[in-house]
């Protein structure tokens, strides 16, 4: 019998599987198809009984702070689609994006019966949104879709997807941890397959972690990049390299996204990538420069390719940072016991810059090391703060005083009315969180019963 080959060969064979989905759809049958994720709360998007595999995740979200009362009624507006979350009509509402909520919110994934997560990453960085600043992305495992009018803003709403397969044998649990002081809205679809047969013992499970150094430990940040004084310094063992991943176990590294803010004003990309496999003292994989690891050359360019590219170019970002990606989909880096993935920050680590990264890899369970993230205040992007504008009021007329008094009174009525609607939506979120897990459980039951018939 001939063997069919090709990237999509699995589509040519019938498989004993059933599809399932966790989603934010309004289970009351109405059109409020999003969840209001409460502040300072962890919400389970759903738990799925295995064996199975998640194949597709789509999300879109928004987080806005209300500054003053809107002209639109807070109760009626709460029953409509949240169209004001994108491109608010001028003057009808007065609110603004929370610019850094992508860093204040975490996505968390736990496989099987582990007591620790295999994925714990700021929501934006997981989907390649560096510094909470979205840019359009068109890669194979991830996409980011941003409206032109929303571009150029921290915290701008966008659509994101992930196509990395995420197998699980006993259970998958997906959670959102909102460490912000205000709620945010989240739409999502998480598509998966269910199987009857348990996963093979050599199955590698999806993992992701986040790392940041601000600044990196540079020994000569005042020396120009590519100066002979720097280029003649040696670094054979990767001492003080920026570490993307340091993990024990057996599996394969499949890539990263990388955000770099350069402070010297010259060039940040001369550092070599170094891979230390299974306890090596010297790296067996040694690169030629950060831009070269990113599959670019003579700097980084504005591009998006399936396996690598630039999401936000440093010349286009408001505060001069660069967001890029490199996925090892056809060239994964294998390890049997241990893997350390590092990059120099400047040749021989002479630069002191800000680096942030999300690393993606697959490995057999259990997840040995704890995957953790620093507290919120240590995750926020560093941006200049505008000086407060001092304004003196002119002498008020009687009409002006009445207008100000009325405006304040309307705010005192508007604010609690809107907060009440938010509490109602948060209750809906908690209820549908439980319903999602119950629905997945019932779908699994039907699937298993069909097999027995």
C-alpha positions as CSV (number, residue, x, y, z in Angstrom):
1,X,0.0,0.0,0.0
2,X,1.4,3.4,-0.9
3,X,2.0,5.9,1.9
4,X,0.6,9.4,1.4
5,X,2.9,12.2,2.3
6,X,2.6,15.9,2.7
7,X,1.9,18.5,5.3
8,X,-1.8,17.9,5.4
9,X,-1.8,14.1,4.9
10,X,-3.8,13.5,8.1
11,X,-6.8,15.0,6.2
12,X,-6.8,12.0,3.8
13,X,-7.6,9.4,6.5
14,X,-10.7,8.9,8.6
15,X,-9.9,9.0,12.3
16,X,-11.9,7.7,15.3
17,X,-12.2,11.0,17.1
18,X,-14.8,13.6,18.0
19,X,-14.5,17.3,18.1
20,X,-15.2,19.5,21.1
21,X,-15.0,23.2,21.9
22,X,-14.7,25.4,25.0
23,X,-16.1,28.8,24.1
24,X,-17.4,32.0,25.7
25,X,-20.7,31.8,23.8
26,X,-23.7,33.1,25.7
27,X,-25.2,30.0,27.1
28,X,-28.5,31.8,27.8
29,X,-29.0,32.0,24.1
30,X,-28.5,35.8,23.9
31,X,-25.6,37.6,22.1
32,X,-23.4,38.5,25.1
33,X,-20.8,36.1,23.8
34,X,-17.9,37.2,26.0
35,X,-16.9,36.7,29.6
36,X,-16.2,39.6,32.0
37,X,-13.1,38.3,33.8
38,X,-13.2,39.7,37.3
39,X,-10.3,41.7,38.7
40,X,-7.9,39.7,41.0
41,X,-9.5,36.4,40.2
42,X,-8.7,33.2,38.3
43,X,-11.3,31.9,35.9
44,X,-11.3,28.4,34.4
45,X,-12.1,28.5,30.7
46,X,-12.8,24.8,31.0
47,X,-11.6,21.4,31.9
48,X,-11.5,18.6,29.3
49,X,-11.3,14.9,30.1
50,X,-8.8,12.9,28.0
51,X,-7.4,11.4,25.9
52,X,-7.5,14.4,23.6
53,X,-5.6,17.2,21.9
54,X,-6.3,20.9,21.6
55,X,-5.6,22.0,18.1
56,X,-6.8,25.6,17.9
57,X,-7.2,28.6,20.3
58,X,-8.7,31.9,19.2
59,X,-9.2,34.9,21.5
60,X,-10.0,38.5,21.4
61,X,-10.1,40.8,24.4
62,X,-10.4,44.4,25.6
63,X,-9.8,46.2,28.8
64,X,-10.9,49.8,29.3
65,X,-11.0,52.2,32.3
66,X,-14.1,54.4,32.5
67,X,-13.0,57.9,33.2
68,X,-16.2,59.8,33.3
69,X,-20.0,59.2,32.7
70,X,-21.0,58.3,29.1
71,X,-23.9,59.8,27.2
72,X,-25.0,56.2,26.5
73,X,-27.2,54.7,29.2
74,X,-25.1,52.2,31.3
75,X,-27.8,49.6,31.7
76,X,-29.0,49.6,28.0
77,X,-25.4,49.7,26.8
78,X,-24.6,46.7,28.9
79,X,-27.1,44.6,27.0
80,X,-25.7,45.3,23.6
81,X,-22.6,44.0,21.9
82,X,-19.5,45.8,23.3
83,X,-18.9,47.7,20.1
84,X,-17.6,50.7,22.1
85,X,-14.6,48.6,23.1
86,X,-13.2,49.2,19.6
87,X,-13.1,52.6,18.0
88,X,-15.4,54.4,20.5
89,X,-17.6,57.1,19.0
90,X,-16.2,60.5,19.7
91,X,-17.8,62.1,22.7
92,X,-20.3,59.4,23.4
93,X,-18.1,57.7,26.0
94,X,-15.1,58.8,27.9
95,X,-12.8,55.9,28.7
96,X,-9.5,54.5,27.6
97,X,-7.5,51.3,27.2
98,X,-5.7,49.9,30.1
99,X,-2.4,50.0,28.2
100,X,-0.7,47.1,29.9
101,X,-3.4,44.6,30.7
102,X,-1.8,42.1,28.3
103,X,1.0,41.9,30.9
104,X,-1.3,41.9,33.9
105,X,-3.2,38.9,32.8
106,X,-1.8,35.4,32.7
107,X,-2.8,32.3,30.7
108,X,-2.3,29.1,32.5
109,X,-2.5,25.5,31.2
110,X,-2.2,22.3,33.3
111,X,-2.0,18.8,31.8
112,X,-3.2,15.5,33.3
113,X,-2.9,15.1,37.0
114,X,0.0,17.5,37.5
115,X,-0.1,19.8,40.4
116,X,1.9,22.5,38.6
117,X,1.2,24.2,35.2
118,X,3.1,23.5,32.0
119,X,2.2,27.0,30.6
120,X,2.2,30.2,32.7
121,X,2.8,33.3,30.6
122,X,1.4,36.8,30.3
123,X,-1.6,36.6,28.0
124,X,-0.1,39.0,25.4
125,X,3.3,37.6,25.3
126,X,2.0,34.1,24.9
127,X,0.4,35.3,21.6
128,X,3.6,37.2,20.6
129,X,2.3,40.6,21.8
130,X,5.5,42.1,23.2
131,X,5.4,44.9,25.7
132,X,1.6,44.9,25.5
133,X,1.9,46.5,22.0
134,X,0.1,44.4,19.3
135,X,1.4,44.2,15.8
136,X,0.0,42.1,12.9
137,X,1.6,38.6,12.8
138,X,1.2,35.9,10.2
139,X,3.2,32.8,11.2
140,X,2.2,29.2,11.2
141,X,1.7,28.6,14.9
142,X,0.5,32.1,15.8
143,X,-1.4,35.0,14.2
144,X,-2.3,38.5,15.5
145,X,-4.9,40.5,13.6
146,X,-5.0,44.2,14.4
147,X,-7.4,46.8,12.8
148,X,-5.5,49.7,11.2
149,X,-7.2,52.3,13.3
150,X,-6.1,50.4,16.5
151,X,-2.5,50.2,15.5
152,X,0.2,52.1,17.4
153,X,-1.4,51.8,20.9
154,X,-0.5,49.9,24.0
155,X,-3.3,47.5,25.0
156,X,-5.1,47.8,21.6
157,X,-7.7,45.0,21.0
158,X,-6.9,42.4,18.4
159,X,-7.7,38.9,17.4
160,X,-5.1,36.2,18.2
161,X,-4.8,32.5,17.4
162,X,-2.5,29.6,18.4
163,X,-2.3,26.4,16.4
164,X,0.3,24.5,18.4
165,X,-1.1,21.0,19.1
166,X,-1.6,20.4,22.9
167,X,-2.2,16.7,23.7
168,X,-3.4,15.5,27.0
169,X,-4.0,11.9,28.3
170,X,-6.2,12.4,31.4
171,X,-7.2,16.1,31.6
172,X,-6.6,19.6,30.2
173,X,-7.3,22.7,32.3
174,X,-7.1,26.2,30.8
175,X,-7.2,29.2,33.2
176,X,-7.0,32.9,33.0
177,X,-5.4,34.7,35.9
178,X,-6.4,38.4,36.0
179,X,-4.0,40.2,38.3
180,X,-5.3,43.6,37.2
181,X,-7.4,45.8,39.5
182,X,-10.2,46.0,36.9
183,X,-12.0,43.3,34.9
184,X,-11.6,42.8,31.2
185,X,-13.7,41.1,28.5
186,X,-12.6,37.9,26.8
187,X,-14.1,36.1,23.8
188,X,-12.6,32.7,23.1
189,X,-12.9,29.4,21.2
190,X,-10.7,26.5,22.2
191,X,-11.1,23.6,19.7
192,X,-10.0,20.0,20.6
193,X,-10.4,16.4,19.6
194,X,-11.3,13.4,21.9
195,X,-9.8,9.9,21.4
196,X,-10.6,6.5,22.9
197,X,-7.1,5.1,22.9
198,X,-4.6,6.6,25.5
199,X,-1.7,8.6,24.2
200,X,1.6,6.9,23.5
201,X,4.1,6.8,26.3
202,X,6.5,8.9,24.3
203,X,4.0,11.7,23.9
204,X,5.6,15.2,24.5
205,X,3.3,17.8,26.1
206,X,3.2,21.5,25.2
207,X,5.0,24.0,27.5
208,X,5.6,27.7,27.5
209,X,7.4,30.1,29.9
210,X,8.2,33.8,30.1
211,X,11.4,35.5,31.1
212,X,12.6,39.1,31.5
213,X,15.8,40.9,32.4
214,X,15.7,44.7,32.7
215,X,18.5,45.5,32.3
216,X,20.7,42.6,31.2
217,X,24.1,42.4,33.0
218,X,26.3,44.2,30.5
219,X,30.0,44.8,31.3
220,X,30.5,47.6,28.8
221,X,27.3,49.3,27.7
222,X,29.1,52.6,27.1
223,X,31.3,50.9,24.4
224,X,30.1,51.1,20.9
225,X,28.7,47.9,19.3
226,X,31.2,46.2,16.9
227,X,34.1,48.2,18.4
228,X,37.3,46.2,18.4
229,X,37.5,46.5,22.2
230,X,34.3,44.5,22.3
231,X,34.8,42.1,19.4
232,X,38.1,40.7,20.8
233,X,36.5,39.6,24.1
234,X,35.8,35.9,24.3
235,X,32.7,34.1,25.7
236,X,33.0,30.3,25.1
237,X,30.8,29.1,27.9
238,X,27.9,31.6,27.7
239,X,28.5,33.2,31.1
240,X,25.8,35.9,31.8
241,X,24.0,35.1,28.5
242,X,20.3,35.9,28.4
243,X,18.4,32.6,29.1
244,X,15.3,31.9,27.1
245,X,14.9,28.4,28.5
246,X,16.5,26.2,31.1
247,X,14.6,23.0,31.5
248,X,15.1,19.4,32.7
249,X,13.4,16.4,31.0
250,X,13.1,14.9,27.6
251,X,11.7,16.7,24.6
252,X,12.3,19.4,22.0
253,X,12.5,23.2,21.9
254,X,10.2,24.7,19.2
255,X,10.9,28.4,19.3
256,X,10.3,31.7,21.0
257,X,9.3,35.3,20.6
258,X,11.7,38.0,21.7
259,X,11.2,41.7,22.7
260,X,14.3,43.9,23.0
261,X,14.5,47.5,24.1
262,X,18.0,48.9,23.2
263,X,19.3,51.7,25.4
264,X,22.7,52.5,23.9
265,X,21.4,53.9,20.6
266,X,23.5,51.8,18.3
267,X,22.6,48.2,17.6
268,X,21.6,45.3,19.9
269,X,21.8,42.2,17.7
270,X,25.4,41.1,17.7
271,X,24.9,38.4,20.4
272,X,25.3,34.7,19.5
273,X,22.7,32.1,20.3
274,X,24.1,29.2,22.3
275,X,22.3,25.9,23.0
276,X,23.6,23.7,25.8
277,X,22.2,20.2,25.4
278,X,22.1,17.6,28.1
279,X,24.6,19.2,30.5
280,X,27.2,20.5,28.0
281,X,29.9,22.7,29.3
282,X,30.4,24.3,25.9
283,X,27.4,24.8,23.6
284,X,27.2,22.3,20.7
285,X,25.0,24.8,18.8
286,X,26.7,28.2,18.5
287,X,25.3,31.0,16.3
288,X,26.6,34.1,14.7
289,X,24.4,36.9,15.9
290,X,20.9,37.5,17.3
291,X,19.5,38.7,14.0
292,X,21.0,35.6,12.4
293,X,19.2,33.4,14.9
294,X,16.1,35.2,13.8
295,X,16.9,34.2,10.2
296,X,17.5,37.8,9.2
297,X,20.7,39.6,8.3
298,X,22.3,43.1,8.5
299,X,19.9,44.0,11.2
300,X,16.2,43.1,11.3
301,X,13.6,43.9,8.7
302,X,9.9,44.5,8.5
303,X,8.6,41.1,7.6
304,X,6.3,38.2,8.5
305,X,7.2,34.6,7.4
306,X,5.8,31.2,8.5
307,X,8.7,30.4,10.7
308,X,10.4,33.7,11.6
309,X,9.9,37.5,11.3
310,X,9.5,40.9,12.9
311,X,6.2,41.7,14.5
312,X,7.0,45.2,15.7
313,X,10.1,46.9,14.2
314,X,12.1,49.1,16.5
315,X,11.8,52.0,14.0
316,X,8.0,51.8,14.2
317,X,7.4,51.3,17.9
318,X,6.8,54.3,20.1
319,X,9.7,53.8,22.4
320,X,12.1,52.0,20.2
321,X,11.7,48.3,21.0
322,X,11.7,45.3,18.6
323,X,9.5,42.2,18.7
324,X,10.5,39.2,16.6
325,X,10.0,35.5,16.5
326,X,11.7,32.3,15.5
327,X,9.9,28.9,15.4
328,X,11.7,25.6,15.0
329,X,8.9,23.7,13.4
330,X,11.0,21.7,11.0
331,X,14.2,21.9,13.0
332,X,13.3,21.3,16.7
333,X,16.2,21.2,19.2
334,X,16.1,17.7,20.9
335,X,17.2,17.0,24.4
336,X,17.2,13.8,26.6
337,X,18.0,15.2,30.0
338,X,18.4,19.0,30.0
339,X,18.3,22.0,27.6
340,X,19.6,25.5,28.1
341,X,18.8,28.0,25.4
342,X,20.7,31.3,25.6
343,X,21.6,34.4,23.6
344,X,24.3,37.0,24.2
345,X,23.1,40.5,24.8
346,X,25.7,42.2,22.5
347,X,28.9,40.3,21.7
348,X,30.2,38.7,24.9
349,X,27.3,40.3,26.8
350,X,28.6,43.8,26.9
351,X,25.2,45.5,26.5
352,X,22.7,46.4,29.2
353,X,19.3,46.3,27.5
354,X,15.8,45.2,28.3
355,X,15.0,41.6,27.1
356,X,11.7,39.7,27.4
357,X,10.9,36.4,25.8
358,X,8.4,33.5,25.7
359,X,9.9,30.1,25.0
360,X,7.8,27.2,23.6
361,X,8.8,23.5,23.9
362,X,7.4,20.0,24.2
363,X,8.5,17.5,26.8
364,X,7.4,14.3,28.5
365,X,5.6,14.7,31.8
366,X,6.1,15.4,34.6
367,X,7.1,19.1,34.4
368,X,10.1,19.0,36.7
369,X,10.7,22.7,37.4
370,X,8.1,25.2,38.6
371,X,7.1,27.6,35.9
372,X,6.6,31.0,37.5
373,X,6.3,34.6,36.6
374,X,7.4,37.7,38.5
375,X,4.7,39.9,40.2
376,X,2.8,42.4,38.1
377,X,4.9,45.5,38.9
378,X,8.0,43.7,37.6
379,X,6.2,42.7,34.3
380,X,5.0,46.1,33.1
381,X,6.8,47.8,30.1
382,X,9.0,50.7,30.9
383,X,7.7,53.7,29.1
384,X,8.3,57.5,29.6
385,X,5.7,59.2,31.7
386,X,4.2,62.5,30.5
387,X,4.3,65.4,32.8
388,X,1.0,66.3,34.5
389,X,-0.7,69.2,32.9
390,X,-1.6,72.0,35.3
391,X,-4.7,74.0,34.4
392,X,-6.2,77.0,36.1
393,X,-9.9,77.5,35.9
394,X,-11.3,80.8,34.9
395,X,-13.9,82.5,37.0
396,X,-17.1,80.5,36.7
397,X,-20.5,81.8,35.7
398,X,-23.6,80.5,37.4
399,X,-24.3,78.3,34.3
400,X,-20.8,76.9,34.4
401,X,-21.2,76.0,38.1
402,X,-24.5,74.4,37.5
403,X,-23.0,72.4,34.6
404,X,-20.1,71.1,36.7
405,X,-22.5,70.2,39.6
406,X,-24.8,68.3,37.2
407,X,-21.9,66.5,35.6
408,X,-20.6,65.4,39.0
409,X,-24.1,64.2,40.0
410,X,-24.5,62.3,36.8
411,X,-21.2,60.6,37.4
412,X,-22.3,59.6,40.9
413,X,-25.3,57.9,39.4
414,X,-23.5,56.5,36.3
415,X,-20.5,54.9,38.1
416,X,-22.5,52.6,40.4
417,X,-25.0,51.7,37.7
418,X,-22.2,50.6,35.4
419,X,-20.4,48.7,38.2
420,X,-23.6,46.8,38.9
421,X,-23.7,45.7,35.3
422,X,-20.1,44.5,35.5
423,X,-20.9,42.5,38.6
424,X,-23.8,40.9,36.7
425,X,-21.5,39.9,33.8
426,X,-18.9,38.6,36.3
427,X,-21.5,36.3,37.8
428,X,-22.4,35.1,34.3
429,X,-18.7,34.4,33.7
430,X,-18.4,32.3,36.8
431,X,-21.6,30.4,36.0
432,X,-20.5,29.7,32.4
433,X,-17.1,28.6,33.5
434,X,-18.7,25.7,35.4
435,X,-21.1,25.0,32.5
436,X,-18.1,24.8,30.1
437,X,-16.5,22.0,32.1
438,X,-19.8,20.2,32.6
439,X,-20.6,20.5,28.8
440,X,-17.1,19.0,28.0
441,X,-17.7,16.2,30.5
442,X,-21.1,15.3,28.9
443,X,-19.6,15.4,25.4
444,X,-16.9,13.0,26.5
445,X,-19.6,10.7,28.0
446,X,-21.5,10.7,24.8
447,X,-18.3,9.9,22.8
448,X,-17.4,7.0,25.1
449,X,-21.0,5.6,25.0
450,X,-20.9,5.7,21.2
451,X,-17.8,3.5,21.2
452,X,-19.4,0.9,23.4
453,X,-22.5,0.6,21.2
